[in-house]
Amino acid sequence: MYQNILLVEDDKGIVKMVSIALESNKYSVVKTKSGMEAINSIQNGSFDLVLLDLGLPDIDGVEVLKKIREYSDVPIIIISARFKEEEKVEALELGADDFLTKPFGVNELLARIKVVMRRYNINLIESEIVCFGELLIDFDRRIVQINDAESHLTPIEFNIIKYLVSNHGKVCTHKMIHEKVWGYDSNDDYQSLRVFMGNIRRKIKDDVANPKYIVTESGVGYRFIADIV
């Protein structure tokens, strides 16, 4: 069964490239080049995912994102030439699932789509125990094991990894993690979060240079990438 993707983009070259790539991978593509057309399409149609450019001719893509999130939880991947960290953070905190900076490769786009769609199709936290190869997490007993040996995480460390796993494949910004784990946001305390992440990686034997579980999105946040086994 074909999955329906709404492509919101006014650059004809990118529309052609992305459409060919998606259709050759058995996705059905609906194309629109303005923000208002996108909003109307989502209100009146059914889509499995939205690819949204921010630089649209009528209204800014950020405003389109805000409007969509008022009534729909459809997965949204931002595709934009904007590359500033604060713009990526803003889009993610407004409800985007991922952010891909132009220019990008077709293979990377397809991989990001698969990850986001997989996240929406499974709820890892519904299972008391999940396994990612050598890494096992027991949410009910709050136990983490690596290679069958228990790794002792502090309560905060466990809550951080639980939040990342529950948002599998999604970039979780520093602010989102702070608000979820600590209950408030503090720009001055992001260094503490980096320390906690360093401890978590050490305890689950995750190499920051070649990560199997947690990827750092520089200046933005973190993403849990491992597939459930």
C-alpha positions as CSV (number, residue, x, y, z in Angstrom):
1,M,0.0,0.0,0.0
2,Y,1.4,3.4,-1.0
3,Q,2.1,5.9,1.7
4,N,0.9,9.5,1.0
5,I,3.4,12.3,1.3
6,L,2.7,16.0,1.0
7,L,5.6,17.9,-0.5
8,V,5.4,21.6,0.2
9,E,8.1,23.3,-1.9
10,D,8.3,26.1,-4.5
11,D,11.7,25.2,-5.9
12,K,10.9,23.3,-9.1
13,G,14.3,21.6,-9.2
14,I,13.9,20.2,-5.7
15,V,10.3,19.2,-6.4
16,K,11.4,17.2,-9.4
17,M,14.3,15.5,-7.6
18,V,12.3,14.6,-4.5
19,S,9.2,13.5,-6.4
20,I,11.2,11.1,-8.6
21,A,13.0,9.7,-5.5
22,L,9.8,9.2,-3.6
23,E,7.7,7.7,-6.4
24,S,10.5,5.3,-7.3
25,N,10.4,4.1,-3.7
26,K,6.7,3.5,-3.9
27,Y,5.5,6.6,-2.1
28,S,2.5,8.6,-3.4
29,V,3.3,12.3,-3.7
30,V,1.0,15.3,-3.6
31,K,2.8,18.6,-4.5
32,T,2.0,22.1,-3.4
33,K,4.1,25.3,-3.5
34,S,2.4,27.6,-1.0
35,G,1.7,27.5,2.7
36,M,-2.1,28.1,2.4
37,E,-2.4,25.3,-0.1
38,A,-0.5,23.0,2.3
39,I,-2.8,23.9,5.2
40,N,-5.9,23.3,3.1
41,S,-4.6,20.0,1.7
42,I,-3.9,18.7,5.2
43,Q,-7.3,19.8,6.4
44,N,-9.1,18.1,3.6
45,G,-6.8,15.1,2.9
46,S,-5.1,12.2,4.5
47,F,-1.3,12.1,4.6
48,D,1.3,9.9,6.2
49,L,4.0,12.5,6.2
50,V,4.7,16.2,5.2
51,L,7.9,17.5,3.8
52,L,7.8,21.2,4.5
53,D,10.0,24.0,3.1
54,L,10.3,27.1,5.3
55,G,10.9,29.6,2.5
56,L,7.5,29.7,0.9
57,P,6.2,32.5,-1.3
58,D,3.0,33.4,0.7
59,I,3.6,32.7,4.4
60,D,6.6,31.5,6.3
61,G,6.9,27.8,6.7
62,V,7.2,28.2,10.5
63,E,3.6,29.7,10.5
64,V,2.5,26.7,8.4
65,L,4.0,24.4,11.0
66,K,2.3,26.1,13.8
67,K,-1.1,26.0,12.1
68,I,-0.8,22.3,11.2
69,R,0.1,21.4,14.8
70,E,-3.1,23.1,16.0
71,Y,-5.2,20.2,14.5
72,S,-2.9,17.4,13.2
73,D,0.0,15.3,14.5
74,V,1.0,14.2,11.1
75,P,4.8,13.6,10.9
76,I,6.6,16.7,9.5
77,I,10.1,16.9,8.2
78,I,11.5,20.4,7.5
79,I,13.5,20.7,4.3
80,S,15.1,24.2,4.3
81,A,18.1,26.2,3.2
82,R,18.1,27.8,6.7
83,F,20.9,26.4,8.7
84,K,21.1,28.4,11.9
85,E,20.8,26.3,15.0
86,E,18.2,28.5,16.6
87,E,16.0,28.1,13.5
88,K,16.3,24.3,13.7
89,V,15.6,24.4,17.4
90,E,12.5,26.6,16.9
91,A,11.0,24.2,14.3
92,L,11.7,21.1,16.4
93,E,10.1,22.7,19.5
94,L,7.1,23.8,17.5
95,G,6.5,20.1,16.6
96,A,8.6,19.2,13.6
97,D,9.9,15.7,13.7
98,D,13.2,16.3,11.9
99,F,15.1,19.0,10.0
100,L,17.0,18.4,6.8
101,T,19.2,21.3,5.5
102,K,19.5,22.0,1.8
103,P,21.3,20.8,-0.2
104,F,20.7,17.2,0.9
105,G,21.1,13.8,-0.7
106,V,18.2,11.6,-1.8
107,N,19.4,8.7,0.3
108,E,19.6,10.8,3.4
109,L,16.0,12.0,2.8
110,L,14.7,8.5,2.3
111,A,16.4,7.3,5.5
112,R,15.0,10.2,7.5
113,I,11.5,9.5,6.2
114,K,11.7,5.8,7.1
115,V,12.9,6.7,10.6
116,V,10.2,9.2,11.2
117,M,7.4,6.9,9.9
118,R,8.7,4.0,11.9
119,R,8.6,6.1,15.1
120,Y,4.9,6.9,14.4
121,N,4.1,3.2,13.8
122,I,5.5,1.9,17.0
123,N,5.3,2.9,20.7
124,L,8.3,1.4,22.4
125,I,7.1,2.5,25.9
126,E,4.0,0.3,25.6
127,S,6.4,-2.6,26.1
128,E,7.8,-3.0,29.6
129,I,11.1,-4.3,28.2
130,V,12.8,-3.3,25.0
131,C,16.0,-4.6,23.5
132,F,18.4,-2.8,21.1
133,G,21.0,-5.5,20.4
134,E,23.4,-5.4,23.4
135,L,21.3,-2.7,25.2
136,L,18.2,-3.8,27.2
137,I,15.9,-1.3,29.0
138,D,13.3,-2.4,31.5
139,F,11.0,0.6,31.9
140,D,8.9,-1.0,34.7
141,R,11.8,-1.8,37.0
142,R,14.0,1.1,35.7
143,I,16.8,-1.2,34.8
144,V,19.4,-0.9,32.0
145,Q,21.6,-3.7,30.9
146,I,24.4,-3.8,28.4
147,N,25.8,-7.2,27.3
148,D,23.6,-8.9,30.0
149,A,25.3,-6.9,32.8
150,E,23.3,-4.2,34.7
151,S,24.5,-0.7,34.2
152,H,23.6,1.6,37.1
153,L,22.0,4.8,35.8
154,T,21.0,7.6,38.2
155,P,17.3,8.5,38.3
156,I,18.0,11.5,36.1
157,E,20.1,9.5,33.6
158,F,17.3,6.9,33.4
159,N,14.7,9.5,32.8
160,I,16.8,11.1,30.0
161,I,17.3,7.8,28.1
162,K,13.6,6.9,28.6
163,Y,12.6,10.2,27.1
164,L,14.9,9.8,24.1
165,V,13.8,6.2,23.5
166,S,10.1,7.2,23.7
167,N,10.8,9.7,21.0
168,H,12.8,7.2,18.9
169,G,14.2,8.8,15.8
170,K,13.1,12.3,16.7
171,V,15.6,15.1,17.6
172,C,14.9,16.1,21.2
173,T,16.2,19.6,21.8
174,H,18.0,20.6,25.0
175,K,15.0,22.6,26.0
176,M,12.6,19.7,25.4
177,I,14.7,17.3,27.5
178,H,15.1,19.9,30.3
179,E,11.3,20.5,30.5
180,K,10.5,16.8,30.4
181,V,13.1,15.5,32.8
182,W,13.6,18.5,35.2
183,G,10.2,20.2,34.7
184,Y,11.7,23.5,33.7
185,D,14.1,25.0,31.1
186,S,17.4,26.6,31.9
187,N,19.7,27.8,29.2
188,D,22.5,28.1,31.8
189,D,22.2,24.4,32.7
190,Y,22.8,22.8,29.2
191,Q,26.4,22.0,30.2
192,S,25.0,19.8,33.0
193,L,22.9,17.9,30.4
194,R,26.1,17.3,28.4
195,V,27.7,15.8,31.5
196,F,24.7,13.5,32.0
197,M,24.8,12.5,28.4
198,G,28.5,11.7,28.7
199,N,27.8,9.5,31.7
200,I,24.9,7.7,29.9
201,R,27.1,7.0,26.9
202,R,29.9,5.7,29.0
203,K,27.5,3.4,31.0
204,I,25.8,1.9,27.8
205,K,29.2,1.8,26.0
206,D,28.1,4.1,23.2
207,D,31.0,5.7,21.3
208,V,30.3,9.4,20.6
209,A,32.5,9.2,17.5
210,N,30.6,6.2,16.2
211,P,27.3,6.0,18.0
212,K,25.0,3.0,18.0
213,Y,22.3,4.4,20.2
214,I,22.5,8.2,20.8
215,V,23.4,10.8,18.1
216,T,24.3,14.4,19.0
217,E,22.7,17.0,16.9
218,S,25.3,19.7,17.3
219,G,24.0,22.8,19.1
220,V,20.4,21.4,19.0
221,G,20.0,18.2,21.0
222,Y,20.0,14.4,20.8
223,R,18.4,11.6,18.9
224,F,18.0,7.9,19.8
225,I,18.7,5.9,16.6
226,A,19.0,2.2,17.5
227,D,16.4,-0.2,16.1
228,I,14.5,-2.4,18.4
229,V,15.4,-6.1,18.2
